[in-house]
């Protein structure tokens, strides 16, 4: 009997897969500033560390963005060239990337800035890291945003990886304001080589979250390769940067579960649910643990809790719904297909899922309504033909 896979998220480019378990430490206690509001509850410390792992060398945060002297010289020579002086600064950086990355191989590897530039390859996180390194050289402001894409899966042993995406905004330099002037919006360039109709913009992320994704991605790779000491060392770096990232916590729990330390894995799941916004991945993995242990009452509570989780990735809800649909748990399946629709009402997949669920329930009128909506929203000929055929079948049976 095969076990259901645990989900790990990594941040990758579109041609690849994954994002932060996902994508993407030395301390786990949040120290409270004495000047802070005393009415705010203190976050309970999480005892996640273990002495069972052999220490491993991992890149420092400075290493991630470090460029060679030649790489720095090549960029600044282009950036400050007289022939480019008429181009706004943020556009110069964009143009440089476009010029040097022609033929860039968007494989699924997560690289530092220097390695990505040397190899001319790397995933979308590598590209964002390289963009950051160049922007830092010339003091341009940047911002990061997650982009939810239709997931691609790979299964390794009992670990399933799925995809997500990150893009970078590079802003024009701020200029002194004249009297009575205000800035409504700053000029910017978006570094995103994979804009597609099915993409759904997600939350903005801060620098600590972004850097932790680097360690989280590499930890996912080492976890898949069963290099558990290295995975732990990388996750320790990610935790030092951000103890509240639910996907990092999820990967950490998956690591311990892979080592049969289910008690520690469960403590991490509890902590994530009580001290972060949670995620579909965490709840799904925790539900799997409870299911394997036969703890049906607690499992039911976790399944109910899923409905209140805030997750802006419609594909995660869609995938969860399909899992319940395949298990003939139609009530749960319909709930999560509708969550997918609520997050992204312009995507066809959620409507198709709801339609097939209503059909299985014998509610053909609603099945027809949702299938027609799926036909209306789909933008590929193959899907449109498929949905129209299924809609015709439902019409005959009504």
N, C-alpha and C positions, 0 to 999 in steps of 0.2 A: 504494500500500500504506500503510495507517495504522499508526502505531506504537502499541505498548501504552502506556497512560498511566502516568505516575509518580504515586505516591500521596503526597498531602499531607494531614496531619491537622490539624483545627482543633477547638477546643472551642466547641460551640454548644448551643443549646436543642433540644428534641426536634422542634419543628416545622421546624427548619432542618436543618442538617447540619454535619458536620465536628467535629474536635477535633485537636488538636495534631499538626501534621505531625511532635488535633490532633486534645486543646485542648485553643505556644500556647505587638557588644561591643568593648569596647576592649582586652580582654586574653584570652589563651587559655592562659596558663601558670598552673598551680596552684602557688602559692608554698608551700613547705613550712615549717611552724613548727619552729624549732630545738628546741622543747621536745617535739615530737611523737616518736612511736616511730620510731627510726631503722631498724627492721627492715621498716617498711612501704615497698613499692615506690613510687617517685615516678612520677606520671603524666606520660607523655611529652607535650611541648607539641605543639599542633596549629597548623600554619601555615595558617590559614584566611583571613586578611585579604588584601585586594587593594586596590591604589591605583587600580583601573580605574573605581571608582564615584564619582559626584559626591555630596558630602555633602548630607544632607537633614535638615530639622528634624523631630524626632519628640517625642512627649510624654515628660516626665520621669516618674519613678516617683511623685513628689509630685502631679503633674498627674492621674494616674490616679484617685486617691482624693479629690481636692479637691472640696469642695462650696461653693456660693455662700454668702454670709453669710445670705441669706434662707432657703436650704434648711436650713442649720444651725439657725437660729432656730426654724423650723417644727417640726423634729424635737425639739429639746430642750424646747420649750414643751409638746409632747404628752408627752414622756417623763417630765418632772418635774411634770406637772400633778397636783394633789391628787386628782382623781378617779381617777387611775391608780396611786396610791401603793400600793394593796392588791395590785396585780399584780406578780409577780416580774419583775425587770429584763429577763431574756432574753425573756420572753413579751411584754413591752411592745414590744420591737423587732420581734418577729414580727408582733404585731397592727398596728403602724404600717405595716409593709410590706404586709400584707394589705389595709389600708385604702387606702393611696395607690396601690397597684398594681392596683386593680380596673380591668379593661379594658386592662391592660398588653398591648402588642403584642409578642409574642415573635418578632420578626423575627430574621434571622441576623446583624445588625450587632453589632460589638464596640464598646461605648462606654465612656467614662470614667463615673465615678459621677454627676457633675453632668449630663452630657448624657443619660444613661439616665433620670435623674429628671425632666429637663426635657421630653424627648421621650416619656416613658412607653412606651419600647420598648427592645429590645435582646435579645441572646441570653442563655443561662444564665450565661455568664461575666460579662456586664454586670451581671446581677442579683447575682452573688456579689461583684463589685466594689462595687456600691452597698451591699450588706449590710455589707461590710467598712468602708466609709467611715462608716456610721452607728454601727457597733459601736465604732470607734475614738473617736468623739466622747464615748462614755460608758464607755470602758474595759472593754468586754466582750470576753472571750476567744473566738476563733473558730478553726475548723479546716476544712480542705477535703478533699474526697474525690472521686475520679473515679467516674463511674457509666457503665458500658458499655451502650450501647443498640443496638438493631438499626440498622445503618447505612443512611443514605440517601446516594446518590451524586449528584454533579454532575461533568460532564466539561467542561473548558475547554481547548481545544487539546490538548496532550499532558499536562495535569495533571488528576488525578482527586482530588477532595476527598471525605472521608468523615466521619461524625459521631461525636461522643462528647459527654459531658455531665459537669458538675461540680456538686456541691451543697455547701452550707455548714452547719456546725454552729455554733450560737451558745450559749455556756455561761452558766449562772447564775454570779453572782459567788461567789468563794470566801469562806467564812465561817470565823472562828476555830474551831479544834477544841478540844473539851473534853478533859480528861485521859483517856487510854486510848481515844480515838476515832480512827478511821481513815476515810478517804474511799475507798469502793469504786468509786463512779461519780458523776459530776457531772450535775446536771440540765442538759438541753439542748433546744434547738429545732432542727429540721432545716428549712432553707430549700431546698425542692425542689418546684417546682410541676409536675413531670412524673414522679411515681412511677408505674411501670407494671410489669406482671408480667414482661415480657421484659427488664427492666433487671438488670444484674449489677454489684454494687458492686465497685469496684476499689481501688487503693492510696490511702492518704492521701498528700497532697502538702504540702510545706512552703511558706512564704511566697515564697521565691525562685522555686520552680517555678511557683507560682500567678501571680506577676506576669509571669514570662517568657511565660506562655501568652497574655497580652494582646498582647505584641509579636509573638509567634509567629502569632497569629490575623491581625493586621493585615498581617504579612509574607506570609501565605498569600494574602490578598486582593490585595495589590499584585503578587504573583507571577503570579496569574491574570490581572491586568490588564496584565501585562508592564511594570510600573513597577519595573524592576530596581534602580535606585538607591535608591528608597524601601524596597524589600524588604530590600536589604542593610543599610540604616541601622537598620531595625527588628530584624533578626536580630542585628546587632551589640549592641543593647541587651539582647536576650534572652541572648546569649552572655556578656555582662558579668555577668548575674545567675546563670547556671547553664551552665557549659561541659559538663556531663555529661548534659543532657537529650537522650535519643536522638532525640526527635521534632524538636527544634530543629535538631540536627545533620542530620537527614534533610532538613528544609526547606532548609537551607543547601546541602546537596549537590544538591538538585533545582534550586536557583537557578543553581549553577555549570554543571550539566548543560544547563540551558536556554540557557546562553550558550556551549555547546560547549566548556567547559573541563572535559573529562572527567577529566583527570589530577588536578585539584584535588578534583573530586567524589569520585574514588576514594580519595584520601587521607583525606577526611572519613569515608567509609564504613569504612575500615580503623580509623581512630581510634575511631569509635563502637563497632565490634565488639570492640576490644581494651580499651576503657576505660569502657564503660557496660554495662548489662544487655542492650543491644541491643533490637531490636524487629522484629516481622514486617515492618513497612513498610521499614525500612532494608535488611533482607536481601532483600526482594522487589525493591526498586529497584536494589540492587547486582547481584542476579542478572540483572535486565533489562539493565543496562549490559554485563555479561559476555556475555550472550547476543547482544547487538547486535554485540559485537566478536569473536564466534566463539570465545571462550575456554572451550571445553567442559570441560576438566579442572578449572579453577577454579570454573566454574559448578556442577559436580557437588559440589564440596566445600562451596560455599555452601548448596546445597540440603540437604545432609546436616546442616549446621550449624543450619539452621532448626529441626530437631527438638529441639535443646537450649535454644532461646531460651525465657526465662520471660516470657510475655505473658498477662496475666489477662483479656484481652478475647476471649471465645469467638468473637465475630463475625469477628475478623481471621483466626483459624484457619479458620473456615467459608468465608470469601471466598477465602482462598488455596487451600483444598481444591477449591472450585468452579472456580477457574482451571485447576488441573491436570486436573480431571474433563473440562472442555471441550476440553482438549488431548489427551484420551485417555491421560493419565498416571495410570492408576488406582492404582498402588501409592502414589504421593505423595498422591493425592487421599484415599485411605483413611486414610493416616497422619495427615493434618491434620484430617479429619472426627473422628477419634478424639481428637485433641488438643482440639478444640472440646468434645467430650463430657466429657473429663477436667476441663477448666476449669469447665464448667457442666453437670453431668449432669442437671439438671432442665429444660433447654431442648430442645425437640423438633427444632430444625433440624439439629443434628449427627447425630442418629439417622436422620433422613430422608436426609441426605447419605451416610451409611455404607450405608444400605439400597440406594440406587440404585447405589452403587459395587459392592457385592457382587453386585447383580443383573447389572450389566454384565460382571462377572467370571464369571458363570454359577454363582455360589454362592447358589442360591435359598433354601436353608434359613436361612442367616445373614441374607439380605436380608429374609426374612419376619420374623425375630426383631426386627431393628432397626426395621422398618416398624411392627410392632405396638407397639413402645415409643414411636415417634413419635406414633402414634394416642393412646396413653395420656396423653402429656404435653401435647399441643396443647390450647390453650384458646380457639381461634376455630372457629366452625362450618365456615367455608370450608376451613380446613386439615384439619379432622377428616374432612370428606367426601372431600377429595382423597386423604388418606393411606389411608382405608378402601378407596377404589376401587383404589388401587395394591396394597394388601395382598391384595385379592380376586384381582387378576390374577396375583400371585405364587403364591397358593394353587392356582389352576387349573393353573399350569405345573409345580408340584412333583410 
